[in-house]
Amino acid sequence: NAKKTPFLIIAAVLIFFLLAGGTGVVVKTQIFDKAPNDILKPGENEDTENNDKNDKNDKEEIEERKNLSREWLKYLNTTRSPALSGWNPVYNIFKAVSVEGAGISLEQTKDLGSYCNSVYKVRSAIESAEGDLGLKNLSSLVKELPDLGAVGAAIFRVISPDGEMRDLPQIQAIRAKIASLNAKIKGIMQSFTSNSKYADVLESTVPVLRGGRQVLAVKSNRRSSVPGIIHEMSQTGQTVYIEPDDAVQCSNELVEAEFELAAEIRKILIELAGKIRPYAEDLKASLKIMEKLDITRAAAAWGKGVNGVFAEKCEHESENLPLWLLQARHPLLGEKAVPIDVRFLDGKRILIITGPNTGGKTVTLKTIALFAMLNQSGFPVPAAEGTRLPVFSGVFADIGDEQSISESLSTFSSHMSNIVSITHNATSNSLILVDELGSGTDPLEGAHLAISILQYFTELGALTVATSHYQELKKYALVTPSFKNASVEFDIENLRPTYRLLVGIPGKSNAFAISKRLGIDDDIIQQAKSYIAEKYGDTLRADILQIPHHGFGSGRAQGEI
């Protein structure tokens, strides 16, 4: 509701990344707390000092937001009128009225009055619905709103609801003078435009404005017929714009009267700011509450639109209640989204997703990351009841393919730069998502490097989801207790993915089947199969299976596959 609520701007940028895709970046929850200047443009955020800076890792804060949103959902499911009205940015106005002798503009006065109305409206709406709907948390929150009735009353004694200055006694006389002068000038102009003797003198019978003053369009060769001041000449030189002498004095008086009116309005608004000044801290305090109401209502409205649920609580380190996403749907895909189930089973810390390209592996990564961030923002997630998510200290993602010409980074180097950052910053309470780990280099070295990195994440204790095409990773996951295989299903007959995630089943790239269906010569495929049989036989050779095992200080016994 509030125009450009800052928290929602930041969340929107992050969600856009996860929905549409920013490649090769490391995403951390710290981004929620401080957005770059190019994200929060001046004037779009309510206030740099009052931005939503609550800790997005604070479990109590997250649960409070969810509870408020659950109650907002009850309200939204009724036919009651909207409880929240939009308001323009007001925090800078609060700061202005805090300064002794400072004034505010007429537009700012209107914005401040509208804000006070919004505060009154939401409090009244929630309190009236509390008994019927059981809005315990919302009611408790709106009761914390300071009473701004005196501020609103003072404002609307001076201006009308549409923001116009009221016809106060000190204003009334000046406005009457301005109206009289305008009428006098109009009469002078009509004495020329309605007089037939000037029919051949004037280019038009309609006066025009030049420099804020009414003038007549006079034919250049007849300018002497209208005594007055020439303000302008047309480009062709055929027309001159003359202010008649009789109108000059009236126009001068009109300018003076308009300046007098503006000065009187400024004086009134300075006096009004002085009356509001004692409430400056109440105004600032109210904005924090209004932003929370706005954010949680927005979360509920979004959840209603996507048929979402609020994720149940679970502990990151729990083996009895691990992360579960049930019938999770990526929001950007709308009705085309194929629901997926992502279950971290007891004791599993690493999920390896394999399968063909365009099969949905990367979408699965983005869905998991997006759901974690939505949950930690207090938002519902598009999934089924029973979905549960822990609160992570950080969400780290290396997704996509990003080369850097300016930094002379290849695809592999770019990815590794992100992995280095993750290893330096992730903790045991982090969620890590890595797309095609170890790709972009020699497959043998890349596969073994990927295994070592995942083993490091395992011993760190972080929950990790990685996509890959490497056979070595699939086999390693089969024999490593903390690893679990998963795959994206592929319809060989129709050569298209089903986008279903199959946990517990390693996938395959289906390169031969796809190539055959596309028409490649069968002899070529058979030759490729013979190369594999000749090189690997039924199992991978010992030199490929020689997987590096690093203890990383864990003291865990390591063996060979």
N, C-alpha and C positions, 0 to 999 in steps of 0.2 A: 504493500500500500504506500508506504513512504517512498518519495521519489529517490531512487538510487540508494537504497539502504546499503551501506558500505560492506557489511558482511556478505550480503547476497551478491554483490559485484565480485568479490574475491572468490566466493564459492562458484559463481557462474563461470569465471575464467578457468578454474580448476576442472569443473565438470566438462567444460568445452574441450579441454585437453583430452580428457578421458573418453569423451564421446566421439570427437571428431579427429583427434589424434595426435598432437604434438609429438614429434619423434625424438628419440634419443635423449631424454631428459631424466633427471632425477627429481622426483616429486617428494617433498617432505611436508609434514604438517606445519612446519614453521611458516610456510607460505600463507597459511590462514591468518597468521598473526601480523604479518607485515607484507603488504603488496608493493610491487615496484611502482614508481611514479607514473609509468605509462599505462598502468592498469587503473589506478585511482586518479582520474583527471580532476583538476581543481573544480570545485563546485558540484561535483557528483557525490562526494561523500558528505554525510551530515557534519562531520567534524573530525579532524585528525587527532584531537585529544580524547574524543568520546567514541572512537570507533570500537566495534565489538572486539575486545582484546581478551575475552575469556579464554582460558586454557582449553583447547580442543581435546586435550588428553585427560581432562578432569572428569572422572566418571560421574560424580554427583551433578556437575553442571550439565553433562550430556543427558543424564536421566531426567533432570528437571525440565530441559527443553522438550524431551519426548513426552513427558506427562502433560505439559502445556499444550503441545500439538495434538495429543490425543483428545483433550477437552475441546480444542478448537474444532476438531473434526466432528465432534458431537454437535457443536453450534452450526457448522456449515451444512450439516445434514438436516437442518430444520428449515422452515420457510421464514425465519426471522430476518429482519432487514440487516444489512451489513453492519457490523459493530465498529469496524475501523474505516476511517476516511483518510485519503491521501493527504500528505502535507509536503510543502516545499522545504528545502534545507533551511533550518532555523538556528543552528547553534551559533553561527556568526552574529546573528541578531541578538542572541543572549549575551554574547560578549560585548556587543555594542552598547546595550542598555546598562551594562555593568560599569561603564565609564562615566564619571561625573561630567555633566554638561554635554554629553554626546547625544545626538539625535538619530532617528532612523527614518528611512524614506517611507513614502506612502505605500509603495509596493511591499516593503518589509513589514509595515504595520499590518497590512492585509494578511501576509503569510503568518505572522505571529497570531493574529486573531483566529485564522483557520486552524492553526495548530491547537490553540486552546479549546476550540470547538471539538476537535478530534479527541482530545483528552477527556473532555466531558462526555462525549458520545460513547466511547468505548467503556468507560466506567459504568455509565448508566445501563448500557446494553448487557454487560456481563452480570452486573448485580441483579438485574431483573430476570435473567435466565438461570441464575445459580440454582434456585430451588428446583426448577423443573428438570434441568439437565445435569445437575450434580457437578458444577464447575468449581470444585474446591480450590484447585491450584490457581486457576485464572482469577477467581474472585479474590483470593489472597493477594495476588500480584497487583490487581487494579486498586485494591485498598491502600497500597503503598504510594499511589499517585498523589502528589500534592494537590491541594485545592487551588486551582487557577481561576476560579470564578471571578475574583476581583480584577485580575489581569484582563480577562475577556470583556468584562463589563466596561472597564476604562477604555479599552480599544474601540468598542462598538458605540460608545458615546461620542466618539470623534469621527469614525468612518462608518459607512454603510456596509452591509454584508458583501456587496460587490466591490468594495475597496475605494469607493469615492468619498471625498471629504464631505461631511455633513454640512448643512447650511447653518453653521453656528453664528451667533450675533456678530462676532468680529469679522466673520467671513461674508456675511450676508450683504453688508454695505458695499464692500469692495466688488462683489459679484454684480450687484445692481449697477454700480458705476460702469463696469465692463460691458454689461448688457446695453446700457444707454449709449455708450460710445460706439459699440458695434452697430446699433440701430442708426445712429447718426451718420456713420460712414456709409452704411448701406443706402441711406437716403441720398447722400451726395452722389454715389455711383449711379443710382437710378435716375438722377436728374440729367445724366448724360446718356445713359443707355436707352431710356424711354423717350428721349427728346428727338423728334424727327429731323431736326436741323443737323444732328450729328450722324445721321444715317450714312452719309458719304465720308465721314471722318473716321469712324470706328471699323476695325477689322472684325470685331465680335461684340455682341451686346451682353456678353457674360464677363464680369470682372474676373481677373486671375490674381493669384498670389505670387509675389516676388519679394523674397527676403522677409516673409511674414507680413507683408503689407499689401492691401488691395490696390491694384493698378488697372488701367484700361489699355487694351490693345489698339493702338492708333496707327493709321496709315502714315508712313514716314513723310510723305509729301504734304500731309495736313497737320503736322505736329503743332504748328503754331495756333491751331484752333482750340487746343486743350492746354491752357497754362498749367504748369506743374513741374514736378521733378521726374526726369527720365531715369528709370532704374535699369533698363536693359534694352537691347536691340536684337532683333532676330538675325540669324546667320545670313539671310539673303539681303538684310538691310531694308526690307520693305515695310517692317513693322517695328514701332517703338512702344515700350511699355511705360506709361506715364501715370504718376500719382498726382491727381488734381490738387492744386494749391489749397482748396477748401478742405480736402481730406487730410492734408499733411499734419496740421495741428491736432486734429482728432486722433490720428494714428499715433502721434507722439504721446498723447495723453493715455492712449490705450496701452502702449508699451509700459509706461510708468505704472498704470493700474495693475497690469499683469505681474510686474516685478513686486509690487506691493502685496498682491495675493500670494505669490510664492513665498515671500518673506514671512507673511503671517502664518502660512501653513507650516513652514519650518519651525517657527516659534511654538506653535501648538504641538508639533511632534516632539520637540525637545522637552516640553513640559510633560507630555505623555510618557516619554522615556524615563523621566524622573519619577513618575508615579509607579512605573513598572520595576524600577531598579531594586527595590527591597525584595522582589520575588525572583531575582536573577538566579540564585542558587536552587530555588525550587524548580525553575524552568529547566535547568541543567539536569537535575535529578530526575525529573519527569521524562526527559528524553531517553535516558538509559532504559527506563521501564517500557516506554513506547516502542523503542527499537526491539526489545525482547518480544513484546506482544506481536509486533509486525513480522519478525522473523519466524516465530513459531506458528503464526497463522498462515504465512506463506508456505511453510513446510507441510502443514495439514492440507492446504489447498492443492499443492503439488502431489502429495500422496494420494489424495482423492482422485485426482486426474489420471494417475497411472495405476490405480487400484493397488496401492502399496501397503506394506505392513511395517510396523516398528520392530526392528530386530530385537530378539531376546538377548539378555546379558549372558556372557560367558567369559571365563578367564582365559587369557592367552596361554598360560602354562598348563591349563586343565587338560587331563587326559580323559576325563569322564564327559565333559561337555565341550568338545572342540568346535572350531568354526564350521558352521553348516549354512550353505545357501540352497534353499529349496525352491525349485521352479523360478529361478532368477531370470529376469528379462532385461536385456539392455534397453534403456529408455529410447535411445535414438532410433531403434529399429521398429518401434511401434508395434502394430499388429503382426508384422513379419517376424518379430523376435521369436526364436525357438527357446522355450524355457530350459534351463540347465540346472543340474544339481551339482554342487561342489561340496564334498564332505571330507574334512580332515579327520581321518579315523584315529582311534586311540593310539597315542605314541608317535604318530606320523608328523614330521615337520617339513618335509619336502614333497611337493607334488610335481611330477614330470609329465607334461602334456605333449604328446607326439601325434603325428598324423600329417595328411597332405597340406600343401599350401592352400589358402583360401578356404580352409575347413572350419575356421572359427577359433583357432588357438589364441590369436591376439585379441579377438573380441572377448574371449573368456578372461584373459588377463585384465583388460580394461574394465570389465564388469565387476571383477573382484575388487579392484582398486577403487572404482567409483562407489561401490556399496560401502566399503570401509569409510570413505570420506563422508558420504551421505550420513552414515550412522553417527559419525563423530561430530557432525553438524546438527544432530538431533532430528534429521530428516528420516521419513520412512523410505523403504526400499521396495522396488517393484518385484516382489517375490511372494511366496506362500507363507502362511503361518508356520511357525517352528523354525524359521530362519534365525540364526543367532550369530552374533559378531562380538569379538572382544574389542576392547579399547586399546589401540596401538599407540606407542610413543612416536612412531614415525611410519609413513608409507613411502617406500622407495620403489621407483619404477624405471626400468630401462627398456623402452618399447619403441620399435620402429628402426629405421635406417637413416642415420644422419652422418654425412661426411662433412668435413670442414676444410674447404680450400684455403681459407685465410690462415688456418692454424696447421695446415698440411697434415690433417688427420684422415686416415683411411676409415672405411666402415669399421674394421676391427679396432683400430685405435680409438675411434670415437666411443664405441661400446665399452672398451676397457677403461677409458677415462671415467665413464659413469660407474662402472663396477668398482673402481678404486675408491671413488667418493662414497659409494655404499658401504664398502668394507671399513672405511674410516668413521662412518657416522651411525651405522645401524647398531641396534642393541638387541638384547634377548627379547625385548617386547616390540620388535618391529615386524612389519609386513613387507616382504621383498617380492617384486614381480619382475622377471627378466625374460625378454623375448629373444629366442634363438641364441641362447648362451653359447659362447665359444665359436660362433659362426664368423665368416669373413676371413678365415685363415686356413692353414693346412688342416684338413679334417682330423687327422690323427692327433696332432697337437691340440687342436681346438677341443676335441672331445675330452681328452684327459685333463686339460685346463678347466673345462666346465665341471668335471667331477670334483676336482680339488676345490673349486670355488664353492660348490654346493655343500661339500663336506665341511668347509669352513663355516658356512651359514648354519649348518646343522649343529655344530658344536657351539656356535654362538647362541643358539636357542631360538632364532628367528623363524617365523613361519614363512616359507618360500614357495612360490609357484614359478616354474620355468617351462618354457616351450623349447622343443629341440627336434631335430631329425636324426640325431646320432643314435646308432644301435648300441654303442657302448653305454650310454646313459640309461637306456631301457634295461639292459642287462644288469647294470649296477643297481638300479632301483629294485629289481626282482630279488636281490640277495641282501639288500641293506635294510635293516629293521625300520629306520626312521624315514625311508623313502617310500613313495607310492607312485605307481604308474597310472596314467589316464590317457585317453585318446579322444580325438574328435572323429565321429563316424563319417564314412564316405560311401555313397551309393555308386558302386562300380558300374551297374547296368546303365544308369542314367548320367554317369560322369558328373555328379554334383554332390556337394557335401550335404549332410542332413543337419549339421550344426549341433548335434546331440553330443554331450560330453559323457564318456563312458569311464567311470572311475574304476581302477583295478585292472584295466585291459590296456596293454601297450599298443600304440598305433603303428601304422606303417605308411610310407609315403605313396604307395600304389603307383610308382613311376611306370612300371612295366604295363600294368593294366590300363592306366590312362593313355599311355603312348599307343598301345594296341588298339584301343577303342577309337583313337584319333586317326588311325590308319597307317602308322609306321610299319614298315616291312617286318614280318614275323621272324625272318632270318636274323635281323638286327637284334631283336629282343632275345632270341635264343642264344645268340653269341654273347650278349651281355650277361645272361644267366650263367653261361659256361665260365665266363671270367670269374664270377663270384664263387662258383663251385670250386674252380681250380685254386683260387687264392685262399678261400676260407674253409671250404669243406662244409661240414654240418655245423661247426661252431667257429667262433672267432679264433684266430691263431693266438698262441700264447703271448707273442710280442705285443699284440693289440690289447690283450686283456691285462697287460702289466700296468695296472692302474696305480697312480701315485697315492700314497696314504700319508697324510701329515697329521700329527696329533694336535697341532695348534695349542699345545699346553693343556689339552683335556685329560691326558693320562689314559685315554681309552685304548684298549688293546686293538691293534689293527691287524687284519689278515689279508690274504689275497684271494681273489675269486677263482 
